[in-house]
Amino acid sequence: MTSKNTPIKGEQLARACAKAADECKAEHIQLWDLRGQSTITDFVVLCSGSSMPHLRAIMRDVAGHVSEMHEVRPAMSEGNADSRWVVLDYIDVMVHVMHVELRDYYSLEELWAKATPLEWQAWGS
């Protein structure tokens, strides 16, 4: 367990990102363990927003909450709310924030069908 202002990585970081997304009412949050299946990242958090302001809030609040609580910032981000798909890249964790329509269209759940889904709700504060 980490305390406030303790940098985290890997699964703990992925769970912190999922929790932050939940706190700003992101929809359909999923977390996958891709270790051994991807050369790009170890964990993926996928969540949806239903409007441009909602996507902006999720993007801002995930990055802000994780930075404030754990002193970890994305190495880079790609996209913006206007593109309806944003990726926050923490190297070992990638957070995809997608508009619900794009998420249905691209069906990333099928892309990661062999990944191990992780329960993130059970993680303590």
C-alpha positions in Angstrom: 0.0 0.0 0.0 1.3 3.4 -0.8 0.7 6.7 1.0 0.1 10.1 -0.3 2.9 11.5 -2.4 4.6 8.1 -2.9 5.3 7.4 -6.5 3.7 4.3 -7.8 4.0 2.1 -10.9 2.4 -0.8 -12.6 -0.7 -2.4 -11.3 -1.0 0.2 -8.4 -0.8 3.0 -10.9 -3.4 1.4 -13.2 -5.8 1.0 -10.2 -5.2 4.6 -9.1 -6.0 5.8 -12.7 -9.2 3.7 -12.7 -10.3 5.0 -9.3 -9.6 8.6 -10.5 -11.7 8.0 -13.6 -14.5 6.6 -11.4 -14.4 9.7 -9.2 -15.2 11.9 -12.2 -18.0 9.6 -13.3 -16.3 8.0 -16.2 -18.4 5.2 -17.7 -17.6 1.5 -18.4 -14.2 1.5 -16.7 -12.1 -1.6 -17.5 -8.6 -2.5 -16.4 -6.5 -5.1 -18.1 -3.2 -6.8 -17.4 -1.2 -7.0 -20.6 2.1 -8.3 -19.2 3.5 -10.8 -21.5 1.1 -9.9 -24.3 2.2 -6.4 -25.2 5.5 -4.8 -25.9 4.0 -1.3 -25.5 2.6 -1.3 -22.0 1.8 -3.6 -19.0 -1.6 -2.3 -18.1 -4.5 -0.6 -19.9 -7.3 1.4 -18.4 -10.2 2.0 -20.7 -13.1 4.3 -19.9 -15.8 6.3 -21.6 -17.3 9.8 -21.5 -20.6 10.9 -23.0 -19.8 14.4 -24.0 -16.9 16.7 -24.8 -17.0 18.4 -21.4 -17.1 15.0 -19.7 -14.1 13.8 -21.7 -12.2 16.9 -20.8 -13.0 16.4 -17.1 -12.0 12.7 -17.1 -8.7 13.5 -18.8 -7.9 16.4 -16.5 -9.0 14.7 -13.3 -7.2 11.4 -13.9 -3.9 13.2 -14.6 -4.5 15.7 -11.8 -5.5 13.2 -9.2 -2.7 10.7 -9.9 -0.2 13.6 -10.0 -1.5 15.1 -6.7 -1.8 11.8 -4.8 1.2 9.9 -6.2 3.5 12.4 -7.9 3.2 10.6 -11.2 2.5 12.4 -14.4 1.9 11.0 -17.9 5.0 10.8 -20.0 2.8 12.1 -22.8 -0.7 12.4 -23.9 -2.2 12.0 -27.4 -5.5 13.4 -28.6 -7.9 15.7 -27.0 -11.6 15.9 -26.1 -12.4 17.3 -29.6 -10.9 14.1 -31.2 -13.1 12.1 -28.8 -10.2 9.8 -27.9 -7.4 10.7 -25.5 -4.5 8.5 -24.4 -2.6 9.2 -21.2 0.7 7.3 -21.4 2.4 6.5 -18.1 4.7 4.0 -19.9 3.7 0.9 -17.9 0.1 2.1 -17.9 -2.0 3.5 -20.8 -5.3 5.2 -20.0 -7.7 5.4 -23.0 -10.5 7.9 -22.5 -13.0 7.5 -25.3 -16.3 8.9 -26.3 -18.9 6.1 -26.0 -19.6 6.2 -29.8 -15.9 5.7 -30.7 -15.5 3.0 -28.1 -18.3 1.1 -29.6 -16.9 1.6 -33.1 -13.2 0.6 -32.4 -14.2 -2.2 -29.9 -10.8 -2.2 -28.0 -12.2 -4.9 -25.8 -11.9 -7.3 -28.7 -8.3 -6.2 -29.3 -7.4 -7.1 -25.8 -9.7 -10.2 -25.5 -6.8 -12.4 -24.3 -5.7 -9.9 -21.6 -6.4 -10.6 -18.0 -9.2 -8.3 -16.7 -8.5 -6.9 -13.2 -11.0 -5.9 -10.6 -10.1 -2.4 -9.5 -13.1 -1.6 -7.4 -11.7 -3.7 -4.6 -8.5 -1.7 -4.3 -8.5 0.4 -1.1 -8.1 4.2 -1.0 
